[in-house]
Amino acid sequence: MKRRTDRRIRIFGGAGLLLAAVPALVVLCGLAAAGSQGFLDRSWIPAGERPSLDLSGSLATLDGERVSLQGLKGKALLINAWATWCGPCRLEMPYLADLHRRLSKEGLEIAAVSWEDPGAVRTFLEETGADYPFLLLSDPDRILQGRFQVIGLPTTLIVDARGRLALHHVGMYVWNSPEVVNRIRHLLAE
């Protein structure tokens, strides 16, 4: 009987190790695929086919100042819906920070949007040192969440200067890759 129990432990123990490794493999595969030109070719919406977005509504800075999304129309905008507890959101933050450093002077606006408590967001940002614009959304009816099709975190939208959707992506991505930088520079020149 003991021999049979030992065998079950080995079989189920090995399966447990395999299951434990699956999330790491998914992240690594996502990182490997994240810089692929094919993703952008499939996901980027050509200028003539871009749907207009309803940018009505407002967000708040961590200091409580109101920011109108409509006021950002006329600029290229990257909206990133995220949360402090979201692992993939944390993984892509350095890529977004680098993209902000590289393209903000060229006209790209980045708005990282969270539905969380301002104190929790502020504490998280102080701990991580993230240095691009973070906004808070008070949207109890989830109007903006539904309008922007935030079905998972992180969700990123790239909006052109005319307020039209150029890209909608759910999941982590390497936002400072040469392909993304080139696409956004092209968008800024439109």
C-alpha positions in Angstrom: 0.0 0.0 0.0 2.8 2.4 0.8 4.4 1.8 -2.6 1.1 2.7 -4.3 0.8 5.9 -2.3 4.4 6.9 -3.1 3.6 6.5 -6.8 0.5 8.7 -6.6 2.5 11.4 -4.8 5.2 11.3 -7.6 2.5 11.5 -10.3 0.4 14.2 -8.7 3.5 16.1 -7.5 4.9 16.2 -11.0 1.5 17.4 -12.3 1.6 20.1 -9.6 5.0 21.3 -10.7 3.8 21.4 -14.3 0.7 23.4 -13.4 2.8 25.8 -11.3 5.0 26.4 -14.4 2.1 27.2 -16.7 1.7 30.8 -15.6 5.4 31.5 -16.1 5.3 29.9 -19.5 2.3 32.0 -20.5 4.1 35.2 -19.4 7.3 34.2 -21.2 5.3 33.3 -24.4 3.5 36.7 -24.1 6.7 38.5 -23.8 8.3 36.7 -26.7 5.3 37.4 -28.9 4.8 41.0 -27.7 7.3 42.5 -30.0 6.1 40.7 -33.1 5.3 42.9 -36.1 2.4 40.5 -36.9 0.4 41.6 -33.9 0.5 45.2 -35.0 -0.3 44.3 -38.6 -3.4 42.5 -37.4 -4.5 44.8 -34.7 -3.7 48.3 -36.0 -6.8 49.9 -37.6 -6.1 51.7 -40.9 -6.9 55.4 -40.8 -9.9 55.1 -43.1 -11.5 52.4 -41.0 -11.1 53.8 -37.5 -14.3 54.1 -35.5 -14.9 57.3 -33.5 -14.8 57.0 -29.8 -17.1 58.8 -27.4 -14.5 60.7 -25.2 -17.1 62.4 -23.1 -16.6 62.1 -19.3 -13.8 63.0 -17.0 -11.2 61.5 -14.9 -9.3 62.8 -11.8 -5.6 63.2 -11.1 -4.3 61.7 -7.9 -4.6 65.3 -6.5 -8.3 65.5 -7.3 -8.1 67.7 -10.4 -10.6 66.9 -13.1 -9.3 65.9 -16.5 -11.7 65.9 -19.5 -11.1 63.1 -22.1 -12.7 65.4 -24.6 -10.0 68.0 -23.8 -7.4 65.5 -25.0 -8.9 65.3 -28.4 -6.5 66.7 -31.0 -3.7 64.7 -29.5 -2.7 61.1 -30.0 -3.6 59.3 -26.8 -2.7 56.0 -25.2 -5.3 54.9 -22.5 -4.1 52.0 -20.3 -6.7 50.5 -17.9 -4.8 48.8 -15.0 -4.9 47.9 -11.4 -2.3 47.7 -8.6 -3.1 44.0 -8.0 -2.7 43.1 -11.7 0.6 41.2 -12.4 0.6 41.8 -16.2 -0.2 45.5 -15.6 2.9 45.7 -13.3 5.1 44.0 -15.9 4.2 46.4 -18.7 4.6 49.6 -16.6 8.3 50.0 -17.4 7.5 49.8 -21.2 4.8 52.4 -20.8 7.1 54.7 -18.8 9.8 54.4 -21.5 7.3 55.1 -24.2 6.2 58.2 -22.3 9.8 59.4 -21.9 10.4 58.9 -25.6 7.3 60.2 -27.3 5.6 62.7 -24.9 7.6 65.6 -26.3 6.5 64.5 -29.8 2.8 64.8 -28.8 1.8 61.4 -27.3 -0.4 61.7 -24.3 -0.6 58.6 -22.0 -3.3 58.2 -19.4 -3.1 55.2 -17.1 -6.5 54.7 -15.6 -7.5 52.9 -12.5 -10.8 52.4 -10.7 -9.1 51.8 -7.4 -8.9 53.9 -4.2 -6.7 56.9 -4.6 -4.7 56.1 -1.5 -3.9 52.6 -2.8 -2.9 53.9 -6.2 -0.7 56.7 -4.6 1.0 54.2 -2.3 1.7 51.8 -5.2 3.1 54.5 -7.4 5.4 55.7 -4.6 6.7 52.2 -4.1 7.3 51.5 -7.8 8.4 55.0 -8.9 6.3 55.0 -12.0 6.5 58.4 -13.6 3.9 58.8 -16.3 0.3 60.3 -15.9 -2.0 58.3 -13.7 -5.7 59.1 -13.5 -8.6 57.8 -11.4 -12.0 57.0 -12.8 -15.1 57.3 -10.6 -17.5 55.4 -12.8 -19.9 53.4 -10.6 -22.1 52.6 -13.6 -19.1 51.3 -15.6 -20.1 53.5 -18.6 -16.5 54.2 -19.7 -15.5 50.6 -18.9 -18.2 49.3 -21.3 -17.6 52.1 -23.8 -13.9 51.2 -24.1 -14.5 47.5 -23.9 -12.4 46.9 -20.8 -13.0 43.2 -20.4 -9.6 42.3 -18.8 -6.6 44.1 -17.4 -4.5 45.6 -18.7 -6.5 47.0 -21.6 -4.8 49.6 -23.8 -6.4 51.8 -26.4 -4.5 54.1 -28.8 -6.6 57.0 -30.1 -5.7 59.2 -33.0 -5.9 63.0 -32.9 -9.4 62.9 -34.4 -10.7 60.8 -31.5 -10.8 57.6 -33.5 -9.7 54.2 -32.2 -6.4 53.1 -33.8 -5.7 50.1 -31.6 -7.5 48.1 -28.8 -5.5 45.5 -27.0 -6.3 43.4 -24.0 -3.3 41.9 -22.2 0.3 42.9 -21.5 2.5 44.2 -24.4 6.0 45.6 -24.9 4.8 49.2 -25.6 8.3 50.6 -26.2 9.2 48.2 -29.0 10.6 49.7 -32.2 7.4 48.6 -34.1 5.1 50.4 -31.6 7.3 53.5 -31.5 7.3 53.7 -35.4 3.5 53.2 -35.5 2.8 55.9 -33.0 5.2 58.3 -34.7 3.3 57.7 -37.9 0.1 58.3 -36.0 1.5 61.6 -34.6 2.3 62.7 -38.2 -1.2 62.1 -39.5 
